[in-house]
Amino acid sequence: MIMSGLDLDIEHGSRVAIIGANGTGKSTLIRMLVRLVEPGGGDIRLLGETVRELDAPGLKRLRSRVGFVFQRHNLVTRLSALTNVVHGVQSRMSGPRTWTQLLAPRQVRAEAMHCLERVGLADKAMARIDTLSGGQSQRVAVARMLMQRPELVIADEPDASLDPKSGEEVMATLAALANEQDATLIFVSHRMEHAIRFSERIVGLGGGRVALDKPSGAVSEAELTRFFHHD
């Protein structure tokens, strides 16, 4: 996807939904923010850093400040929910004590349990991921992200593979946690009702640039659906 003339400023602590038809560059945009996709030009400033100028250690430090939640949970299915959440501490620690909850320091294990409590899954701490539902697994992924203590949360269609009830629960959890932590939330969604309900601002991409940029309270679901299908 070629991005050209895309100019976007996002304030700290805000919640922004990115929408657009397939192929408009939504996932490419959010991946370029931390150079998971290398931009061919332009300037990207994120959390006070000029992203394209960062060397490998600098980019690693920046990514440790950003929590990603993807459509695929990227969890280790044969391990427990608690161990998967402990893995989130690897953004600020290294070594065998971050590999499993059995080896984790007491304070790390306690923080991981607290993260599971915050997503309503403390009772599933010892359950293997492959025994959980899709919605529960996605909430474990959110808890793992919280373990990073991120300043910015980027979610790429976290509700896409879930049933409506689970998808709404995951989005509500993300929005509430971002608000509690004064973290910025940028999320991509194909569900227009989620874009309106869980963001303060909606940005629509079309033709490789920003084609819509409005406060969430100033648009209707029907208007967004028309934009989505027109583009």
N, C-alpha and C positions, 0 to 999 in steps of 0.2 A: 504494500500500500504506500503510495507516494503522498507525503504530507507537504503542503505548500501554503505558506501564509497563515499558518496556525499560530494564533497568539492567544495565550490564556494565562491569567493570573488567578491564583486561588489563595484566599486568606487563611492564616493559621486558625485552626479550631473550627473551620466550616465543614459542612457535609455536602458533597457535590456528586450528583449522578451524571454519568456519561451515557448517552443513548445514541442510537443510529442503526441503520440497517446493516446486515452482514456485509463485510468488506469495506466499511467506511473507516476502519483504522482504530477502533476503540481499544482493543487489546494491544495493538502496536503502540499507541500513545502511552498507555500506562506502563508498558514495559520499557519504553525509551526513557522514562523518568529516572530509572536506575540502571540504564544501559544493559538490560537483559536483551534488548534490541539496540544495536548501535545506530544512532542517528547519523545521517550523512552530512548534516549541516545544521545551522541555527544554534541558538543558545538555550540551555536548560539550567535553571537555578532551582535548587531543591534544598530546603532546610539550611539555607545560607551558603550552600556550596555550588560552585560552577561545575556541573556534573561532567562535562566533556573534557575538562582539564585534569580530572582526578587520575592519579596513578592507581595501580592495583590495590595497595594497602588503603589508600584514601577511599576508593570505591567500596571496599569491604566494610570500612567503618560507616560509610553512609548507609549501605544496605542494612547494617545492623540496627539502624534507627528507624527502619521502615518495616512494617508488618504486612506481609502479603497473605491474602486468602484467595485461593484459586477455586475454579469450578470442581476440579479434581482435588480430593483432600490431601493427597501426597502423604498419607500416614503409613506407618509400618504396621500392616494388618495383623501380624502374628504377635505383636506386643500389646501391652495394656494401654488403656487411655492415659493413665498417669505417666508411664514412661514416655509416650509420645509427647505429652505436654512438657515433661522435663527437657526433651530435646530442644525446646525453644530457648533454653538458657545458653545454648551454644553460640548465640550472637555476642555473648559477653564472657563466656568461659570456654575452656577447651579441656580435652583429656578424658580418660575413661569414666570419671565421675559424672559426666554429662550423658553417658550412653544409656543408663537405665536407672529407674527409681531406686533399685536396690543398692546402687553405689552412690547415689546422689547425696550431697551433704544435707543435713537435717533442714537447714533454712531453705535450700532449693526445693526439696520435697514438699515443705510446707507451703511455699509460694505456688508450686504447681497445683497442689490441692486447692488452694484459694482460687486459682484461675478456673479450675473445674467447677468450683462452687458458683462462680460468677456466671457461668453458662448453664447452670442447673444440672450438672452431671457429677456431682460429688459421689453419688451412690454408684456410679459406673467406673470409678477410678481403677479398679482391678480387672475390669472386663476387657477381654481382647477386642481390638477394633473390628475384627471380622464377625463379631457377634452383635454389633450395634447396627441400628438403622442408618439410612443415608443422612437424615437430619441430625442424628446424634453424632455421627462421624464428622459432619461439617462443624458442629459445635465444639468438638474436640480440637479441630483445626483452628478454630477461633481462640480457644484457650491456649493452644501452643503459641499462637501469634501474640497473645497478651503476655506470655512469659518473656517475650523479647523486650517488654516495656517500650513499645514503639511511640514515636512522636507523630508518625504519619501511618495511616492504615489504607492500603490499596486492595480492593476486592474486585476480582474479575468474574462477574456473573456467579457469585456464591450461591445464588438461589436457583440456578438454571436446571440442575439435575435433581431437584427435590420436588416433592408434592407440594401443592399450594400452602398447606398448613405449616409444614416444616420450613419451606422457603421463607414464609413470613416470620416465623420464629427466629431464624438465623439472621435475617435483616434487622429485626427489632433488637436483637442482642447486639449486633455490630453497632447500630446507631446509638444505643444506650451506653455502651461501653466507651465509644469514642467521646460521647458527651461527658461522661464521668471523668475521663482522663484528660479532657481538653486536648484531644488528639484530632488532627485533621482526618477526615474520611473521604476517600474518592472511590466510588464504586461504579462498575458497569452493570447494567441490567437491561434485559429485554422485557421486563414486566413493568409496564408504565405506572401501574398503581404503586409499585414499590419505589419507583423513581420519585413520584410525588410525595409519598408518605414519609420516606426515610431520608430525604435530602432537604436542604434549604435552597438549593440552586440546581438547575438542570441545564446541562450543556449537550447540544446535539451536534454530531459530526456529519458532514456531507461533503463529498468532493475533496477530501483531504484537508478540510478546514472547519472552523467553527461556523455552523449554519444556524444555530439556535442557542441563545443564552438568556435564560429568564429565571426569576425567583420561582420556586416550586409552587407557591401560593398563587401565582399569576397565570398558571396554565391548567388546562383540564386534561383528563385522561384521553378524551376524544381528540383534542388538538395534538397531543403527543403521538397518538396512534396514526393520525393523518401524516404528521411529519415523518414518522418512522417508515410508513409504506410509500410515501411520495419519494423519499430519498432512495 
